[in-house]
Structure formats: structure tokens, C-alpha cells
Amino acid sequence: MSAPSTPQAREAIYAALAEAEGPLTAVQIRMAFKKKVRPGIATVYRAVNAGVRNGLLKEVPQGDGTMRFEPADRGTCEP
């Protein structure tokens, strides 16, 4: 099995965020996938940026300057 195409990856990334217990960084999102089907980090960033632009995801800034992401319809959970 190969890594999913961009539309499939985007849907899988949104699903991974919906299943997560709290906001995740782009690297954490990528690592949530099995190695054989893991999207590239650029694909993850494109997907979360598109999700933020489209109102599906929201950014959750962290005190250390990193950004985490979660579904826009979820109340922010601190990790």
C-alpha cells in the first residue's frame, strides 16, 4: 500500500485530528499514520493550511512558538 493521494491524505488527516484527544502538531499528525501510508510533511502542512483557510480546522498556538491544529468545531483542549 502506498501513501494516499493529496485528496485522500487530506481526508485522512482531518479524520486523524477528529480522533485525537487534543490538538496535534504537523509532525504528530504525520506520525499518527503507519509508515507505509504516512503522508509527507509537506502534504500534512498543505492539508492543515487548507483546513484552516476553509474553516474546518483551527490553529492552537503553544507557548513555545509551535502551532497545533484541531477541528474547528471542538473546544480547545490543552495537551
MDAnalysis code that builds the backbone (N, CA, C; Angstrom):
import MDAnalysis as mda
import numpy as np

u = mda.Universe.empty(237, n_residues=79, atom_resindex=np.repeat(np.arange(79), 3), trajectory=True)
u.add_TopologyAttr("name", ["N", "CA", "C"] * 79)
u.add_TopologyAttr("resid", np.arange(1, 80))
u.add_TopologyAttr("resname", ["MET", "SER", "ALA", "PRO", "SER", "THR", "PRO", "GLN", "ALA", "ARG", "GLU", "ALA", "ILE", "TYR", "ALA", "ALA", "LEU", "ALA", "GLU", "ALA", "GLU", "GLY", "PRO", "LEU", "THR", "ALA", "VAL", "GLN", "ILE", "ARG", "MET", "ALA", "PHE", "LYS", "LYS", "LYS", "VAL", "ARG", "PRO", "GLY", "ILE", "ALA", "THR", "VAL", "TYR", "ARG", "ALA", "VAL", "ASN", "ALA", "GLY", "VAL", "ARG", "ASN", "GLY", "LEU", "LEU", "LYS", "GLU", "VAL", "PRO", "GLN", "GLY", "ASP", "GLY", "THR", "MET", "ARG", "PHE", "GLU", "PRO", "ALA", "ASP", "ARG", "GLY", "THR", "CYS", "GLU", "PRO"])
u.atoms.positions = np.array([
    [0.853, -1.183, 0.000],
    [0.000, 0.000, 0.000],
    [0.889, 1.233, 0.000],
    [0.566, 2.218, -0.813],
    [1.374, 3.427, -0.898],
    [0.704, 4.559, -0.135],
    [1.432, 5.654, -0.010],
    [0.881, 6.823, 0.666],
    [-0.317, 7.329, -0.123],
    [-1.337, 7.845, 0.565],
    [-2.537, 8.300, -0.121],
    [-2.282, 9.535, -0.967],
    [-3.111, 9.733, -2.008],
    [-3.019, 10.939, -2.826],
    [-3.442, 12.134, -1.982],
    [-3.224, 13.322, -2.493],
    [-3.496, 14.519, -1.709],
    [-4.944, 14.609, -1.216],
    [-5.983, 14.419, -2.069],
    [-7.351, 14.484, -1.521],
    [-7.609, 13.395, -0.480],
    [-7.101, 12.193, -0.730],
    [-7.268, 11.117, 0.250],
    [-6.483, 11.425, 1.516],
    [-5.293, 11.962, 1.353],
    [-4.470, 12.317, 2.517],
    [-5.154, 13.391, 3.337],
    [-5.724, 14.385, 2.666],
    [-6.405, 15.468, 3.382],
    [-7.540, 14.909, 4.228],
    [-8.343, 14.040, 3.656],
    [-9.444, 13.431, 4.408],
    [-8.921, 12.598, 5.576],
    [-7.848, 11.863, 5.350],
    [-7.265, 11.030, 6.402],
    [-6.678, 11.904, 7.515],
    [-6.077, 13.018, 7.145],
    [-5.504, 13.940, 8.131],
    [-6.619, 14.555, 8.972],
    [-7.705, 14.986, 8.334],
    [-8.831, 15.546, 9.078],
    [-9.426, 14.493, 10.017],
    [-9.504, 13.246, 9.546],
    [-10.031, 12.166, 10.387],
    [-9.115, 11.912, 11.578],
    [-7.799, 11.942, 11.345],
    [-6.840, 11.734, 12.444],
    [-6.987, 12.824, 13.498],
    [-7.183, 14.057, 13.065],
    [-7.376, 15.154, 14.018],
    [-8.690, 15.001, 14.771],
    [-9.730, 14.538, 14.086],
    [-11.025, 14.348, 14.747],
    [-10.944, 13.262, 15.819],
    [-10.099, 12.261, 15.598],
    [-9.958, 11.153, 16.546],
    [-8.988, 11.462, 17.687],
    [-8.148, 12.467, 17.502],
    [-7.141, 12.793, 18.518],
    [-7.811, 13.349, 19.774],
    [-7.174, 13.127, 20.899],
    [-7.719, 13.614, 22.169],
    [-7.506, 15.103, 22.372],
    [-6.620, 15.696, 21.599],
    [-6.340, 17.125, 21.710],
    [-5.637, 17.606, 20.462],
    [-5.250, 18.871, 20.426],
    [-4.571, 19.425, 19.261],
    [-3.237, 18.725, 19.000],
    [-2.865, 18.614, 17.717],
    [-1.620, 17.964, 17.316],
    [-0.787, 18.889, 16.445],
    [0.527, 18.741, 16.517],
    [1.412, 19.438, 15.597],
    [1.396, 18.698, 14.265],
    [1.936, 19.322, 13.231],
    [2.015, 18.675, 11.919],
    [2.825, 17.380, 11.997],
    [3.905, 17.389, 12.749],
    [4.724, 16.179, 12.886],
    [3.938, 15.083, 13.605],
    [3.203, 15.426, 14.644],
    [2.391, 14.437, 15.348],
    [1.305, 13.867, 14.441],
    [0.727, 14.717, 13.601],
    [-0.284, 14.236, 12.654],
    [0.356, 13.216, 11.726],
    [1.497, 13.554, 11.163],
    [2.195, 12.655, 10.232],
    [2.527, 11.327, 10.893],
    [2.991, 11.367, 12.124],
    [3.403, 10.155, 12.826],
    [2.207, 9.290, 13.240],
    [1.001, 9.834, 13.174],
    [-0.199, 9.063, 13.523],
    [-0.514, 7.993, 12.477],
    [0.126, 8.091, 11.308],
    [-0.108, 7.138, 10.226],
    [0.934, 6.035, 10.259],
    [0.545, 4.847, 9.800],
    [1.505, 3.758, 9.659],
    [2.546, 4.161, 8.633],
    [3.745, 3.673, 8.812],
    [4.862, 4.095, 7.970],
    [4.587, 3.939, 6.474],
    [3.956, 2.850, 6.057],
    [3.726, 2.613, 4.630],
    [2.707, 3.567, 4.019],
    [1.844, 4.119, 4.813],
    [0.822, 5.020, 4.281],
    [0.963, 6.439, 4.827],
    [2.089, 6.753, 5.392],
    [2.320, 8.054, 6.015],
    [2.484, 9.138, 4.945],
    [1.677, 10.205, 5.008],
    [1.852, 11.290, 4.045],
    [3.130, 12.064, 4.356],
    [3.662, 12.716, 3.352],
    [4.843, 13.553, 3.555],
    [4.489, 14.767, 4.404],
    [5.489, 15.355, 5.035],
    [5.239, 16.506, 5.909],
    [4.676, 17.686, 5.121],
    [5.101, 17.859, 3.860],
    [4.552, 18.948, 3.038],
    [3.061, 18.734, 2.793],
    [2.666, 17.494, 2.580],
    [1.241, 17.179, 2.389],
    [0.453, 17.508, 3.647],
    [1.017, 17.191, 4.809],
    [0.343, 17.499, 6.075],
    [0.170, 19.009, 6.215],
    [1.240, 19.770, 5.965],
    [1.140, 21.232, 6.082],
    [0.136, 21.808, 5.086],
    [0.134, 21.315, 3.852],
    [-0.844, 21.800, 2.868],
    [-2.265, 21.495, 3.333],
    [-2.470, 20.303, 3.858],
    [-3.815, 19.904, 4.311],
    [-4.277, 20.739, 5.495],
    [-3.423, 20.948, 6.486],
    [-3.870, 21.720, 7.657],
    [-4.055, 23.190, 7.290],
    [-3.204, 23.723, 6.412],
    [-3.386, 25.112, 5.984],
    [-4.683, 25.280, 5.212],
    [-5.007, 24.315, 4.338],
    [-6.281, 24.359, 3.608],
    [-7.447, 24.236, 4.583],
    [-7.315, 23.365, 5.569],
    [-8.371, 23.197, 6.564],
    [-8.614, 24.458, 7.367],
    [-7.543, 25.159, 7.725],
    [-7.668, 26.418, 8.465],
    [-8.334, 27.470, 7.573],
    [-7.873, 27.583, 6.320],
    [-8.458, 28.561, 5.386],
    [-9.946, 28.305, 5.145],
    [-10.328, 27.043, 5.101],
    [-11.714, 26.675, 4.825],
    [-12.589, 26.584, 6.071],
    [-12.018, 26.867, 7.226],
    [-12.790, 26.861, 8.459],
    [-13.055, 25.488, 9.052],
    [-12.380, 24.450, 8.532],
    [-12.557, 23.097, 9.062],
    [-11.663, 22.833, 10.265],
    [-10.510, 23.491, 10.296],
    [-9.546, 23.321, 11.381],
    [-9.238, 24.677, 11.987],
    [-8.721, 24.634, 13.208],
    [-8.242, 25.879, 13.818],
    [-6.847, 25.659, 14.358],
    [-6.102, 26.748, 14.398],
    [-4.753, 26.726, 14.952],
    [-4.828, 26.936, 16.450],
    [-3.982, 26.213, 17.177],
    [-3.899, 26.350, 18.620],
    [-2.433, 26.667, 18.941],
    [-2.107, 27.959, 19.134],
    [-0.719, 28.326, 19.397],
    [-0.255, 27.802, 20.753],
    [0.995, 27.384, 20.791],
    [1.599, 26.898, 22.033],
    [2.580, 27.945, 22.536],
    [2.884, 27.928, 23.784],
    [3.773, 28.906, 24.386],
    [5.192, 28.866, 23.856],
    [5.589, 27.751, 23.258],
    [6.959, 27.619, 22.756],
    [7.094, 28.033, 21.297],
    [6.041, 28.614, 20.721],
    [6.094, 29.070, 19.342],
    [5.607, 28.058, 18.321],
    [5.325, 26.829, 18.748],
    [4.798, 25.840, 17.810],
    [3.288, 26.015, 17.668],
    [2.772, 25.457, 16.605],
    [1.343, 25.533, 16.338],
    [0.782, 24.119, 16.321],
    [-0.347, 23.949, 16.956],
    [-1.076, 22.681, 16.903],
    [-2.386, 22.952, 16.188],
    [-3.014, 21.884, 15.732],
    [-4.251, 22.006, 14.958],
    [-5.296, 21.072, 15.523],
    [-6.570, 21.481, 15.402],
    [-7.685, 20.646, 15.819],
    [-8.910, 21.032, 14.994],
    [-9.925, 20.173, 14.985],
    [-11.151, 20.513, 14.264],
    [-11.743, 21.818, 14.793],
    [-12.271, 22.639, 13.917],
    [-12.803, 23.939, 14.303],
    [-14.011, 23.830, 15.222],
    [-14.716, 22.699, 15.147],
    [-15.918, 22.553, 15.974],
    [-15.639, 21.985, 17.358],
    [-14.374, 21.833, 17.707],
    [-14.009, 21.293, 19.011],
    [-13.507, 22.423, 19.903],
    [-13.872, 22.366, 21.178],
    [-13.313, 23.309, 22.131],
    [-11.843, 22.976, 22.332],
    [-11.021, 23.983, 22.493],
    [-9.593, 23.768, 22.623],
    [-9.271, 22.973, 23.881],
    [-8.507, 21.910, 23.693],
    [-8.028, 21.092, 24.797],
    [-6.530, 21.344, 24.927],
    [-6.078, 21.627, 26.085],
    [-4.641, 21.797, 26.276],
    [-3.999, 20.414, 26.374],
    [-2.876, 20.205, 25.669],
    [-2.199, 18.879, 25.730],
    [-1.609, 18.583, 27.073],
])
